[in-house]
Amino acid sequence: MSMARRDMNNDNIQDNIKGQDTAAHSRRRPLQIAIVGGGAAGFFAAIEAKSRRSDAQVTVFERNSRPLAKVAVTGGGRCNLTNSFEEIKDLRQAYPRGHNVMKRLLRSFDHRDTWRWFEQRGVRLVTQDDQCVFPQSQDAMSIVHCLTSTAARLGVRLLTGRRLTALSREADGRLRLEFSDGSCGTFDRVAVTTGGAPRGEGLGMFASLGHSIEPPVPSLFTLNVKDRAFQQLMGTVVEHVTVSIPSTRLRAAGAVLVTHWGISGPAVLKLTSHGARYLSERQWTCDVAVNWTGERTRAEVEEEIGAMCEGCAQRQVANVRPYDLPSRLWLHLLDRAGIAPERRWQELGRKGVNRMVETLVNYICHAEGRGKQREEFVTCGGVSLSSVNINTLESKACPHLYFAGEVLDIDAITGGFNLQAAWTTGYVVGQNIVNIGE
């Protein structure tokens, strides 16, 4: 079915959203549900709601000309749609904000359910060595087509070019929506799944209804490092590194990539995700400590370097690289430690060993601002979780209004966890939006 057909004929919108005010008519007419936001959470909520209540009229309103645009580009266009969670011992590791709520909601729909859901609809999935899950096709459009075709088959209406401009509660308890194209209407139930709001756009209307708003700030970003010597390492990748922000508990492990603007890679993205608010308050300027040896302690590195001084006594330090560090990086670290590359290991002495160990386990680079090349599009903040029922995601301030996805103050590290939050919260909203008030 073409996208135009799936748009369900935008000219018919008034048939759906005019509504009637009389109680008698309310008892006769189908339940009318609006899903504001045609992203991952929105489509999942719409599909689940329509699956549970086939007689309901479910309409997705998307501000852009095409739905699921973010899903289409996530994971470099391959769509990292979830994670195996095998390396996650505590949900705090994956969800810096919202881990307690996610722990509860994942009981209703978790990563295993996500796997089954897509495979049952013909999308084969694969798990990589890093535990990230992708469609076997390695094409995000497999996920997009699955969602749009499933929604269309069920009879979900999709109306594009509809940006929400106002939301209010009518005297009869129904919810009135107004859109940028001048259309408006009232609905029995509304789910807001508009995604993150980096500049706070649209959050004011939710605050005016009595919701608490956590100020939005960027999450999951790289860091600028203006040290020219460091930038000359551009393209260097080290697989097992620990990065931290001194004088804080912020710390992350993983691979690091040196770029022409600074420092990137999974470890840095995890660090900036957990430290999103801390870094925002400091205008993304801070020192970052890098342990190039991974999880090793200073004492362990001292012992291992001492052993190298004995075992490689006559060899030049430049020619024996500990921990399989890339050659360019090793020469840079020697320069930072003030050790001549032609020096022999037995000539290092105690002071030389101490300088080498310090450089390996506590390399300080000064970050000044976020990188312009953002690997993800994630915002920390949004509608406070204190403003919703954590079991159903219905608003506490405005009955029959629900929230799902990144518009809530839930966000995660890279690796498929953010999309899992979208599937989970969308499912929970779809499950509950057709039941309340029956």
Phi, psi and omega in degrees: 000134183288161177299324180298319178294322181291339177293352174060027177063089183303337181294342181271008184304321184295332177297331183271323193252358178293312178070170176229150186263345187282145181296322181299316180294324180301324180288334183271322188283158178296154174297128182253122185237130175249132173249112184264101182126114184260050176256200183300309181295320181297312180294322180294319178297317181296315181295317181293318179298314182292326178295324182275334183223082187297335181276354178286149173264111183249122181236130175261126177253118182244133184289329182270175181283340180229138178280163172058030182297323180290322177298323183295336183249351183294151181064034180066029180086004180257339177071089173281089194275344173194193183218156178287342182064010182294332181264006181259110179268332180222130183299342174300330179298322185265327185238092178301328177232126178096012185296324180293318178293318179297323177302319179289313185290328180296343175293334179274324183201106183246193184296328177292322177295321178300314179303309181298319184302310183286321180294325177295340179255020170091006179258107178286139183240156177224148177251125179280172179299332180274010177076005175281141182253130180230160170294144180302330179292345185057032182227118181300335181294341174298321179287316180301311182296323178299314182291314183292321181289322178296316179297315181296319180298324180284341181099020175287133177274140178237119179239119184261170181067028182242095176268126181292128179245340180204145178220126181216164181255130179277167181298329181274005178093350177285165185249130181259131178243141175234140185240162186296338180273004179096349179284157180203169179177169179243147185225154176288320181223146179223134172244127178262119182225047190278359178084188181289154179234085186305327180252014177079011183297130177086345183287338181299323181293331177283324177296323181293340178271359177107010180271143172281140182241126173273123184306129182283138174220157180294150174225164178058073180220162176272173184236139176282133173230116188270002177296113184298322179297322178291317181298333179291351175275010183316131180095350179287132178238131174237123191287321186238099185224152171242131177241146181209165174250116183306146178069015175228174175264009182284123186202144179209152180237153179149199179277150177234139176239130174269127182246177180287348177251347181162236188230136185216196180101165183307320181298318181290320179296321176297316181299315182286335174293309180292330182257022186306310183288318178302313182290322179298318180298336182253018179055035176058034177241121182191168170273144175239126178264130182245126171258102185288352181265005179085236184267004182293146176275167178300319181297319179296318180292320177302316180294317181291321177291322176301320178295325179292324178299329179274314185286334182241034190310317186268356183270153178287143183297330181294335186266357178233104185261116178289151174060023179055035179293143177303146185303314181299318180294317182299317177297322177295318180294321177298318178297317179297325181277354179074032181247122180294134184297334181276356180293147179271153185300322182289348182267358185297317183072174183297316181294320179296319178297316180298319179294321179294314180298316180300319180291326180288319188259347183215056178283119183260123170239143184264118179269135178229086176095168179277151174291148180282336181269093183273124180290333182228173179234073188236139179239133173271136181110185182124206180294124183296141178293342176289347182266359181233156172288118188288351176270328185241343184067022172278143178299139173280335184270334187220097181306144177076008174252131184235159177227141177212154177083203189288349174296336173279160178279062174230125173209162190223171174287173177288157178124014179099358184285328178291318177292326176298321177297324178294313180298316184293310182292324177297317178299313182297320177295313179300324180293321187263337187292339180265357186252325188296135174081012180292000000 
